[in-house]
Structure formats: structure tokens, C-alpha cells
Amino acid sequence: MSNEPLQARHDSLLKDYQAIQSQGLNLDLTRGKPSTEQLNLSDALDGILQGSYQTRDGTDCRNYGGALGIPEARQFAADYLETRPEQVMVGGNSSLQLMYAYVMNAYYHGVRGAETAWIRERGEGRKIRFLCPSPGYDRHFTVCESLDIEMIPVAMTEAGPDMDEVESLVSSDPLIKGIWCVPKYSNPGGEVYSDEVVERMAKLGRIAGANFRIMWDNAYAAHHLCDQPPRLANLLTLSEQQGTLDNAVVIGSTSKITFAGSGISFLASSEANLKQFASQQTVSTIGPDKVNQLRHVKFLKDMPTLEALMQRHREILEPKFNAVIRELEQGLGDKQVNDQPLGRWTRPEGGYFVLFDTQPGLASRVVELTANAGVKLTPAGATWPYGKDPNNSNIRLAPSFPKVDDITQAMKVFVICVELATLEAALK
Ligand SMILES: Cc1ncc(COP(=O)(O)O)c(C=O)c1O
């Protein structure tokens, strides 16, 4: 078949692209951080204590101590993560820091004393390994890389990780010590794990090697973009029923509820795990920021108050996600090259991302083209272990921070770049 129609389409698009380049745009869809308008929703945190620093058990929050967090914050976190206060600890401003500390301590110091340290099982050609449902959250992967934990990508389905693959790997390799999960509105694909997936997760501890941990990062538990949010089965309850509670480590934070840089973080697991981890934490801190914990409990109060706040977040975020989807539909909707659509994309019911899939092999070229036109995107491959997307097709779009007009403009550039990259490849 002659390439002429494709060539003509390419040449005309290239002119559009060059015209955009001359506009000197400077737009950014890279990181999923809340916008200033969202942060403003929690400004009442400032000054809310009005000089009253005592917790309900009489602790002065300004002083040292309280490795597990203050009682009212533990109660709040338990309600949020659907568990009991004895099974939750409340930390500082970053759940990522808690996750890193947990994995690092398990690796070097053990989940039950030094003899259980993962590093003891390392040897010549024997690295500690983690399963990484992919695409996934790049900073989880950085935690593994920083500890030289080998990452094994596992396929994601619409219902969560491919559990046949997970079970077969976990049961055949005792050096696999963990799996990273973002079970609700997953980063970046937006998947919500099905009941069956969560039930099978809860059984993993029975077939895994010693001291295996499911790092269950429920970062987007309350971050809905729809009227009837899907329900996530409760890993802690199911694990308790299976006798595998030690294997479950559930994490969350208020980073995208109040202030991303000054929120509070949660870690829920068995009481024995909390005891061990809290004692390890006290090596590096004589206690978390309890004043901030108290401020948060005073401000967020209870689940209905939190849900009302999340509704206001949704009102700000939804038009931004709608702008992304609208531009993708208008710009690429029914277009094809070589009888193939130009891409596929998610329509998330919550969370912070839209995941776009180019035709195979084109993601890095699309990101390069958009960058040269003044639109920054997350680097292609960033959502895969070692930055290596085997199909070079995933692109994570993060529309939370920019204004709707900027998102619209950035997406108009994006769709042109997708089409241009697809035509370039087809003409080679
Ligand atoms: C899945 C996931 N977990 C954790 C974080 C970071 O959370 P925190 O601010 O509590 O460290 C993010 C931020 O983008 C995230 O997407």
C-alpha cells in the first residue's frame, strides 16, 4: 500500500507541531500533587489547637515520645483503614517514609529480631526479591532499588495483579519477601482490586517463604471521582481470618486529604509487627510530630467530615480529569493508523492519574515530542521497575496540579504528538 495518505497526514501535522513549538509553552503534567486550591481547603489546620496541646490521655503533644501515635489519631486512622486502633500506628508527614523504613528495617534488622533479617538469606547469586505489579508507583520501585532488592514485574489486570502469576512465583521462591500493591485507584492504572484478588492476597502468607510482607499502600482509599465508589475488600480482616495478619502491612496518609507536605501517615498490621517496627523507628526518632496528629484529628474529626472534604477535592479535580478525557476523545477518539487505534486510556473512578497506552514502542518518542513542544510528562518507563517498560507504551498523565485551561492546552499538544509519533513509526 502506498504511504501517501499517511505521508500527507504526517506533513500537515508536523506543521501544526512546529507552530506549537514556536509558542514557547511551559506546561507540566508530571507529578500527582494536589493543587493550591485543594491545599486551601485545609487551611483551618493552622491555629486550630489554640494553645491546647493535651491528648485525651493527658499527654502533652509538644514533648518527646509516643512512637505509635496519639490515641485519638490511632482511633481516627483505624476508622479510615477499617481496623482497630491497636492495629494502627500513626507517623509523620509521609507514608513513603514509613514504607521505606519498614522495608529497610525488615531487610537489615528483621521483622522479629536480627535472625529474621531478609539480608541473612542473601548470598552469591541470591538476591532478595519483591513482586512489582506493573505499571506501578515509581517510588515503591526506588525503595527496592536503593536496597538492591531485585524487582520482578507482575502483570496487572483490570481486577488487580495477575494472581495466578503472583501465587506461582511466591510459592516457588522463598527469596521473594514482598509485593507492592496500590489496591484502590491504583497508581497509575486506576484499578480497584476485586474481592477475589484481595482474598487470594490474604492467603499468600501461607504459601510464601519466611517473613513475607504485602505492602498494601492504600494511598487513595477515599479519593473518589464517581458517585458510587467501588468497595475494596478488607485485607486486614481477611488476613486475620487466614492467620496471616503478620504478612499484611497496610499504609495510608492524609497527603492528598489535607497538606501533601504536612499531613500524617498510618501503618496498620498485627500488634506484634507494630511493636517491632515502633521499636526500630525509635532508633531514628524519639517520636512522631504529635502536634500535627492532634491538629489533624481536630480538623478531620470523623469519617463523615473527611468524606465531605473529599467531596470538595473531587469538585476541584473532576473538571481536570474531564478535560484530559475530553481532549483524548476529541483528538484521538476514532483515528487509526494501520487499522489500529492511536492509543488506549483509562477513565479512572478515583485517584490521581490517567494511564495512556500508545501503540507498542512509541511512549518515549511521544514524551520526547511533547517535551520539545513545552509540555513535560512523566518519563516513559518510569512506572516500571528499573524504568523499563517492555512495550514502551505506558504514559502516566497527572492532571491534579495545573489549571483546567493549561491541562486542555497540554492535552491538545499531547494528542498531536501521539499522532505524529504513530505516523512517523508507520512511515519508517
Ligand atoms: C501510591 C502512592 N503511595 C504513596 C504516595 C506518597 O505518599 P506520602 O505523601 O504519604 O508519602 C503517593 C504519592 O504520589 C502515591 O501515589
The ligand as a Gaussian input file, in Angstrom:
#p B3LYP/6-31G(d) Opt

LIG

0 1
 C        0.640000       5.142000      45.662000
 C        1.269000       6.240000      46.433000
 N        1.750000       5.994000      47.658000
 C        2.346000       6.954000      48.392000
 C        2.486000       8.229000      47.906000
 C        3.179000       9.247000      48.759000
 O        2.506000       9.360000      49.943000
 P        3.041000      10.260000      51.149000
 O        2.876000      11.671000      50.752000
 O        2.160000       9.879000      52.286000
 O        4.461000       9.907000      51.378000
 C        1.993000       8.549000      46.636000
 C        2.167000       9.896000      46.093000
 O        2.017000      10.155000      44.932000
 C        1.375000       7.524000      45.886000
 O        0.895000       7.751000      44.658000

